[in-house]
Amino acid sequence: MLDHDEIVRLYGPWLARTPQDAAVLFEEYEGPWWIAGGWAIEAFTNVPRHHGDVDPSIPRSDVAALHQHLVGRLDVWQAE
């Protein structure tokens, strides 16, 4: 397991992202995707909250297509 300093050394500092950032990232991606997590809860409840990240999601069966879409731009991690 990597500690915080090692993660920052490898990937750079944490940058908060928004659903608009995700939309730019998914431009030209042909598979389905959606926003989950806190942003989705806020949209559903209309209760504002602080966000430190965004949780774009795809069907598990589309992981290979997303990986191909993001090659050279981001490291893709998936929850098991």
N, CA, C and O atoms as a GROMACS GRO file, in nm:
protein
  320
    1MET      N    1   0.084  -0.117   0.000
    1MET     CA    2   0.000   0.000   0.000
    1MET      C    3   0.090   0.124   0.000
    1MET      O    4   0.186   0.133   0.077
    2LEU      N    5   0.057   0.219  -0.086
    2LEU     CA    6   0.135   0.342  -0.096
    2LEU      C    7   0.090   0.443   0.009
    2LEU      O    8  -0.029   0.454   0.038
    3ASP      N    9   0.186   0.516   0.065
    3ASP     CA   10   0.148   0.622   0.157
    3ASP      C   11   0.118   0.749   0.077
    3ASP      O   12   0.143   0.754  -0.044
    4HIS      N   13   0.064   0.850   0.144
    4HIS     CA   14   0.021   0.973   0.078
    4HIS      C   15   0.133   1.037  -0.002
    4HIS      O   16   0.111   1.077  -0.117
    5ASP      N   17   0.253   1.049   0.056
    5ASP     CA   18   0.364   1.115  -0.014
    5ASP      C   19   0.403   1.040  -0.141
    5ASP      O   20   0.436   1.103  -0.242
    6GLU      N   21   0.399   0.908  -0.137
    6GLU     CA   22   0.433   0.829  -0.255
    6GLU      C   23   0.327   0.846  -0.365
    6GLU      O   24   0.361   0.855  -0.483
    7ILE      N   25   0.202   0.851  -0.326
    7ILE     CA   26   0.096   0.874  -0.424
    7ILE      C   27   0.111   1.010  -0.491
    7ILE      O   28   0.098   1.022  -0.612
    8VAL      N   29   0.139   1.113  -0.411
    8VAL     CA   30   0.160   1.247  -0.467
    8VAL      C   31   0.281   1.248  -0.559
    8VAL      O   32   0.278   1.312  -0.664
    9ARG      N   33   0.388   1.178  -0.522
    9ARG     CA   34   0.507   1.172  -0.606
    9ARG      C   35   0.474   1.106  -0.741
    9ARG      O   36   0.521   1.152  -0.845
   10LEU      N   37   0.394   1.001  -0.740
   10LEU     CA   38   0.361   0.928  -0.863
   10LEU      C   39   0.256   1.000  -0.948
   10LEU      O   40   0.267   1.003  -1.071
   11TYR      N   41   0.154   1.057  -0.884
   11TYR     CA   42   0.038   1.107  -0.957
   11TYR      C   43   0.016   1.257  -0.947
   11TYR      O   44  -0.069   1.312  -1.018
   12GLY      N   45   0.090   1.325  -0.862
   12GLY     CA   46   0.069   1.468  -0.845
   12GLY      C   47  -0.033   1.494  -0.736
   12GLY      O   48  -0.092   1.400  -0.683
   13PRO      N   49  -0.055   1.621  -0.702
   13PRO     CA   50  -0.148   1.654  -0.594
   13PRO      C   51  -0.293   1.628  -0.636
   13PRO      O   52  -0.326   1.626  -0.754
   14TRP      N   53  -0.377   1.608  -0.536
   14TRP     CA   54  -0.520   1.587  -0.558
   14TRP      C   55  -0.582   1.713  -0.615
   14TRP      O   56  -0.558   1.823  -0.566
   15LEU      N   57  -0.662   1.697  -0.719
   15LEU     CA   58  -0.735   1.807  -0.778
   15LEU      C   59  -0.884   1.774  -0.772
   15LEU      O   60  -0.927   1.672  -0.826
   16ALA      N   61  -0.962   1.858  -0.707
   16ALA     CA   62  -1.106   1.837  -0.703
   16ALA      C   63  -1.161   1.849  -0.844
   16ALA      O   64  -1.121   1.937  -0.920
   17ARG      N   65  -1.252   1.762  -0.879
   17ARG     CA   66  -1.312   1.761  -1.013
   17ARG      C   67  -1.463   1.779  -1.002
   17ARG      O   68  -1.520   1.762  -0.895
   18THR      N   69  -1.525   1.812  -1.113
   18THR     CA   70  -1.670   1.835  -1.118
   18THR      C   71  -1.731   1.745  -1.226
   18THR      O   72  -1.658   1.686  -1.305
   19PRO      N   73  -1.864   1.735  -1.229
   19PRO     CA   74  -1.927   1.662  -1.338
   19PRO      C   75  -1.892   1.719  -1.476
   19PRO      O   76  -1.884   1.645  -1.574
   20GLN      N   77  -1.871   1.849  -1.483
   20GLN     CA   78  -1.831   1.910  -1.612
   20GLN      C   79  -1.694   1.857  -1.655
   20GLN      O   80  -1.671   1.834  -1.774
   21ASP      N   81  -1.602   1.839  -1.559
   21ASP     CA   82  -1.471   1.780  -1.591
   21ASP      C   83  -1.489   1.639  -1.645
   21ASP      O   84  -1.421   1.598  -1.739
   22ALA      N   85  -1.579   1.563  -1.583
   22ALA     CA   86  -1.605   1.426  -1.630
   22ALA      C   87  -1.661   1.428  -1.772
   22ALA      O   88  -1.622   1.346  -1.855
   23ALA      N   89  -1.750   1.521  -1.799
   23ALA     CA   90  -1.808   1.530  -1.934
   23ALA      C   91  -1.699   1.554  -2.038
   23ALA      O   92  -1.704   1.495  -2.146
   24VAL      N   93  -1.602   1.638  -2.006
   24VAL     CA   94  -1.491   1.662  -2.098
   24VAL      C   95  -1.409   1.534  -2.115
   24VAL      O   96  -1.371   1.499  -2.227
   25LEU      N   97  -1.383   1.465  -2.006
   25LEU     CA   98  -1.306   1.341  -2.011
   25LEU      C   99  -1.374   1.235  -2.096
   25LEU      O  100  -1.308   1.157  -2.165
   26PHE      N  101  -1.508   1.231  -2.090
   26PHE     CA  102  -1.584   1.129  -2.163
   26PHE      C  103  -1.623   1.172  -2.304
   26PHE      O  104  -1.692   1.096  -2.374
   27GLU      N  105  -1.582   1.292  -2.348
   27GLU     CA  106  -1.610   1.333  -2.485
   27GLU      C  107  -1.557   1.227  -2.580
   27GLU      O  108  -1.445   1.180  -2.565
   28GLU      N  109  -1.638   1.190  -2.677
   28GLU     CA  110  -1.605   1.091  -2.780
   28GLU      C  111  -1.600   0.948  -2.727
   28GLU      O  112  -1.574   0.856  -2.804
   29TYR      N  113  -1.626   0.926  -2.598
   29TYR     CA  114  -1.640   0.789  -2.547
   29TYR      C  115  -1.776   0.739  -2.590
   29TYR      O  116  -1.876   0.808  -2.569
   30GLU      N  117  -1.782   0.622  -2.651
   30GLU     CA  118  -1.907   0.576  -2.711
   30GLU      C  119  -1.995   0.496  -2.617
   30GLU      O  120  -2.112   0.472  -2.648
   31GLY      N  121  -1.944   0.453  -2.503
   31GLY     CA  122  -2.024   0.373  -2.411
   31GLY      C  123  -2.106   0.458  -2.315
   31GLY      O  124  -2.086   0.579  -2.306
   32PRO      N  125  -2.198   0.394  -2.245
   32PRO     CA  126  -2.278   0.467  -2.145
   32PRO      C  127  -2.194   0.500  -2.023
   32PRO      O  128  -2.106   0.423  -1.983
   33TRP      N  129  -2.220   0.614  -1.965
   33TRP     CA  130  -2.156   0.653  -1.840
   33TRP      C  131  -2.249   0.746  -1.766
   33TRP      O  132  -2.340   0.804  -1.825
   34TRP      N  133  -2.227   0.762  -1.637
   34TRP     CA  134  -2.310   0.847  -1.555
   34TRP      C  135  -2.231   0.893  -1.434
   34TRP      O  136  -2.123   0.840  -1.405
   35ILE      N  137  -2.285   0.990  -1.363
   35ILE     CA  138  -2.224   1.040  -1.241
   35ILE      C  139  -2.294   0.973  -1.123
   35ILE      O  140  -2.416   0.974  -1.113
   36ALA      N  141  -2.215   0.914  -1.034
   36ALA     CA  142  -2.266   0.849  -0.913
   36ALA      C  143  -2.216   0.927  -0.792
   36ALA      O  144  -2.160   1.036  -0.807
   37GLY      N  145  -2.236   0.874  -0.674
   37GLY     CA  146  -2.181   0.933  -0.553
   37GLY      C  147  -2.247   1.064  -0.513
   37GLY      O  148  -2.365   1.086  -0.538
   38GLY      N  149  -2.167   1.150  -0.449
   38GLY     CA  150  -2.218   1.273  -0.389
   38GLY      C  151  -2.286   1.367  -0.487
   38GLY      O  152  -2.389   1.426  -0.453
   39TRP      N  153  -2.230   1.383  -0.607
   39TRP     CA  154  -2.293   1.473  -0.705
   39TRP      C  155  -2.430   1.420  -0.745
   39TRP      O  156  -2.523   1.499  -0.762
   40ALA      N  157  -2.444   1.289  -0.759
   40ALA     CA  158  -2.573   1.231  -0.795
   40ALA      C  159  -2.673   1.248  -0.681
   40ALA      O  160  -2.790   1.278  -0.705
   41ILE      N  161  -2.627   1.231  -0.558
   41ILE     CA  162  -2.715   1.251  -0.442
   41ILE      C  163  -2.762   1.396  -0.437
   41ILE      O  164  -2.880   1.422  -0.412
   42GLU      N  165  -2.670   1.489  -0.460
   42GLU     CA  166  -2.708   1.631  -0.461
   42GLU      C  167  -2.811   1.659  -0.569
   42GLU      O  168  -2.908   1.730  -0.544
   43ALA      N  169  -2.791   1.605  -0.688
   43ALA     CA  170  -2.886   1.629  -0.797
   43ALA      C  171  -3.023   1.571  -0.764
   43ALA      O  172  -3.126   1.631  -0.797
   44PHE      N  173  -3.026   1.455  -0.698
   44PHE     CA  174  -3.152   1.390  -0.663
   44PHE      C  175  -3.224   1.462  -0.550
   44PHE      O  176  -3.346   1.478  -0.555
   45THR      N  177  -3.150   1.506  -0.449
   45THR     CA  178  -3.212   1.566  -0.330
   45THR      C  179  -3.224   1.718  -0.338
   45THR      O  180  -3.302   1.779  -0.265
   46ASN      N  181  -3.146   1.779  -0.428
   46ASN     CA  182  -3.138   1.925  -0.438
   46ASN      C  183  -3.087   1.989  -0.308
   46ASN      O  184  -3.120   2.103  -0.276
   47VAL      N  185  -3.005   1.913  -0.233
   47VAL     CA  186  -2.943   1.963  -0.110
   47VAL      C  187  -2.796   1.985  -0.140
   47VAL      O  188  -2.723   1.888  -0.160
   48PRO      N  189  -2.749   2.112  -0.143
   48PRO     CA  190  -2.608   2.140  -0.172
   48PRO      C  191  -2.516   2.077  -0.068
   48PRO      O  192  -2.550   2.067   0.050
   49ARG      N  193  -2.399   2.034  -0.113
   49ARG     CA  194  -2.299   1.977  -0.025
   49ARG      C  195  -2.161   2.001  -0.082
   49ARG      O  196  -2.148   2.032  -0.201
   50HIS      N  197  -2.058   1.989  -0.001
   50HIS     CA  198  -1.919   2.004  -0.046
   50HIS      C  199  -1.878   1.879  -0.124
   50HIS      O  200  -1.916   1.767  -0.089
   51HIS      N  201  -1.801   1.900  -0.230
   51HIS     CA  202  -1.753   1.788  -0.310
   51HIS      C  203  -1.601   1.798  -0.326
   51HIS      O  204  -1.550   1.904  -0.362
   52GLY      N  205  -1.532   1.691  -0.299
   52GLY     CA  206  -1.388   1.687  -0.319
   52GLY      C  207  -1.349   1.604  -0.440
   52GLY      O  208  -1.233   1.601  -0.480
   53ASP      N  209  -1.448   1.535  -0.497
   53ASP     CA  210  -1.421   1.450  -0.612
   53ASP      C  211  -1.550   1.430  -0.691
   53ASP      O  212  -1.655   1.484  -0.656
   54VAL      N  213  -1.539   1.353  -0.796
   54VAL     CA  214  -1.655   1.315  -0.876
   54VAL      C  215  -1.642   1.166  -0.906
   54VAL      O  216  -1.531   1.116  -0.923
   55ASP      N  217  -1.754   1.097  -0.911
   55ASP     CA  218  -1.754   0.952  -0.930
   55ASP      C  219  -1.822   0.914  -1.061
   55ASP      O  220  -1.939   0.878  -1.060
   56PRO      N  221  -1.750   0.923  -1.174
   56PRO     CA  222  -1.811   0.876  -1.299
   56PRO      C  223  -1.813   0.723  -1.295
   56PRO      O  224  -1.720   0.660  -1.244
   57SER      N  225  -1.917   0.665  -1.349
   57SER     CA  226  -1.933   0.520  -1.348
   57SER      C  227  -1.970   0.469  -1.486
   57SER      O  228  -2.027   0.541  -1.568
   58ILE      N  229  -1.937   0.343  -1.509
   58ILE     CA  230  -1.970   0.274  -1.634
   58ILE      C  231  -2.010   0.131  -1.599
   58ILE      O  232  -1.982   0.085  -1.489
   59PRO      N  233  -2.075   0.061  -1.692
   59PRO     CA  234  -2.099  -0.081  -1.668
   59PRO      C  235  -1.965  -0.157  -1.661
   59PRO      O  236  -1.872  -0.125  -1.735
   60ARG      N  237  -1.958  -0.255  -1.573
   60ARG     CA  238  -1.835  -0.334  -1.559
   60ARG      C  239  -1.792  -0.394  -1.693
   60ARG      O  240  -1.673  -0.406  -1.721
   61SER      N  241  -1.888  -0.432  -1.775
   61SER     CA  242  -1.856  -0.494  -1.904
   61SER      C  243  -1.786  -0.398  -2.000
   61SER      O  244  -1.733  -0.442  -2.102
   62ASP      N  245  -1.785  -0.268  -1.971
   62ASP     CA  246  -1.725  -0.169  -2.059
   62ASP      C  247  -1.588  -0.119  -2.013
   62ASP      O  248  -1.535  -0.022  -2.067
   63VAL      N  249  -1.531  -0.185  -1.913
   63VAL     CA  250  -1.402  -0.139  -1.858
   63VAL      C  251  -1.294  -0.137  -1.966
   63VAL      O  252  -1.216  -0.041  -1.973
   64ALA      N  253  -1.287  -0.237  -2.050
   64ALA     CA  254  -1.184  -0.241  -2.155
   64ALA      C  255  -1.199  -0.122  -2.251
   64ALA      O  256  -1.099  -0.063  -2.292
   65ALA      N  257  -1.322  -0.088  -2.287
   65ALA     CA  258  -1.346   0.025  -2.378
   65ALA      C  259  -1.306   0.157  -2.312
   65ALA      O  260  -1.247   0.244  -2.376
   66LEU      N  261  -1.339   0.172  -2.184
   66LEU     CA  262  -1.300   0.296  -2.114
   66LEU      C  263  -1.148   0.303  -2.103
   66LEU      O  264  -1.089   0.409  -2.124
   67HIS      N  265  -1.086   0.192  -2.070
   67HIS     CA  266  -0.939   0.191  -2.059
   67HIS      C  267  -0.877   0.235  -2.191
   67HIS      O  268  -0.784   0.316  -2.192
   68GLN      N  269  -0.928   0.184  -2.300
   68GLN     CA  270  -0.876   0.223  -2.431
   68GLN      C  271  -0.898   0.372  -2.456
   68GLN      O  272  -0.811   0.439  -2.513
   69HIS      N  273  -1.012   0.424  -2.416
   69HIS     CA  274  -1.044   0.567  -2.433
   69HIS      C  275  -0.947   0.656  -2.354
   69HIS      O  276  -0.914   0.766  -2.397
   70LEU      N  277  -0.902   0.607  -2.239
   70LEU     CA  278  -0.820   0.689  -2.150
   70LEU      C  279  -0.670   0.661  -2.159
   70LEU      O  280  -0.592   0.727  -2.092
   71VAL      N  281  -0.630   0.566  -2.241
   71VAL     CA  282  -0.488   0.531  -2.253
   71VAL      C  283  -0.404   0.655  -2.280
   71VAL      O  284  -0.435   0.733  -2.370
   72GLY      N  285  -0.300   0.672  -2.201
   72GLY     CA  286  -0.210   0.785  -2.216
   72GLY      C  287  -0.257   0.912  -2.148
   72GLY      O  288  -0.184   1.012  -2.145
   73ARG      N  289  -0.380   0.910  -2.093
   73ARG     CA  290  -0.433   1.030  -2.027
   73ARG      C  291  -0.449   1.010  -1.877
   73ARG      O  292  -0.418   1.100  -1.799
   74LEU      N  293  -0.496   0.894  -1.835
   74LEU     CA  294  -0.519   0.865  -1.693
   74LEU      C  295  -0.490   0.719  -1.664
   74LEU      O  296  -0.495   0.634  -1.753
   75ASP      N  297  -0.459   0.690  -1.538
   75ASP     CA  298  -0.456   0.552  -1.491
   75ASP      C  299  -0.598   0.516  -1.452
   75ASP      O  300  -0.665   0.592  -1.383
   76VAL      N  301  -0.643   0.400  -1.495
   76VAL     CA  302  -0.779   0.355  -1.463
   76VAL      C  303  -0.772   0.258  -1.346
   76VAL      O  304  -0.702   0.157  -1.352
   77TRP      N  305  -0.846   0.289  -1.241
   77TRP     CA  306  -0.858   0.201  -1.124
   77TRP      C  307  -1.002   0.158  -1.116
   77TRP      O  308  -1.091   0.238  -1.146
   78GLN      N  309  -1.028   0.037  -1.076
   78GLN     CA  310  -1.166  -0.006  -1.059
   78GLN      C  311  -1.184  -0.072  -0.924
   78GLN      O  312  -1.094  -0.138  -0.873
   79ALA      N  313  -1.300  -0.053  -0.867
   79ALA     CA  314  -1.333  -0.117  -0.739
   79ALA      C  315  -1.376  -0.260  -0.767
   79ALA      O  316  -1.443  -0.288  -0.866
   80GLU      N  317  -1.336  -0.348  -0.681
   80GLU     CA  318  -1.376  -0.489  -0.695
   80GLU      C  319  -1.492  -0.517  -0.605
   80GLU      O  320  -1.541  -0.630  -0.601
   0.00000   0.00000   0.00000
